[in-house]
Amino acid sequence: MRILSKQHLIVPGLFSLLALGQNALATEGGGGAYANGSEGFMTGALPPPGTYLVSYNTYYSADKFANDNPAFDDFKVSTAATILRAIHVTDKQILGGNWAMHAFLVAADVDVNLGAGGRQSRAGMGDFIFDPLAIGWHSGNWHWIVGMDIYLPTGRYDKNELANIGRNYVTLEPLFAFTYRNAAGYEFSMKTMFDHNYENRDTDYRSGNELHADFVVAKHFGNWGVGLGGYAYKQISGDSGEGAVFGDFKGRAIGLGPQLTYTAANGVNIQSHYQHEFDVQNRPEGDKFWLNIAIPL
């Protein structure tokens, strides 16, 4: 989970990038509930008590699906999304750390092209995401957060469609995030997550569990920060269920690219990310762009 600080207001984008309605993939639709690479600077630093609002915007495109199945030879997908995130940090202490909570509303537009297999564009609301209990600690240059994001299948979904906004199953995502930043402005942040996916009852498909981490190495210069960041993703158990007709498929991917942040005197922060994906298996392989704007209320 990524929660903001008033000095470094950046948050992740947590939403389903795409769901293709196909079975020959690692995790149903070739993507998980979490948008890998959405975390950035100061991801493990809980902000001071207060309320925060974030609008973060992303565009993803891929013209390759890393799978030997010839059905994906003409594969293309693009996704544009805007996510609103509300965060509230209380002044109450739990185990010596501050108690916080957050929730997300997602709106996305997905375009899927399988060549002879068909093409479809759909727009709508994504799955609802919340965490009622996150705890953050600070100790000198170190900061860390524990929590568990919960994904509810409220988004637009139809098992007979190529493009879906929602996943149509529950995901529980325990997480641990930390940040180290010293007085010279050098930073290393990482957020590690484990996704436990439940069955999609409309398709009798259960996506395998996933382990993934977002990270950034950065240097801050006054109000500016520049870094190299991305994500590593590994599916640690295969898909299962009657709908998983191609058996024990597992996915993996790495994304890497530059990141830039600027924080104004009033606490408003703007962050941009770019990630190019490589070492991909059983998933789309493409490029992601992020523009995030965070505001303390």
Order of alpha helices (4+ residues) and beta strands (2+ residues): beta-beta-beta-beta-beta-beta-beta-beta-beta-beta-beta-beta-beta
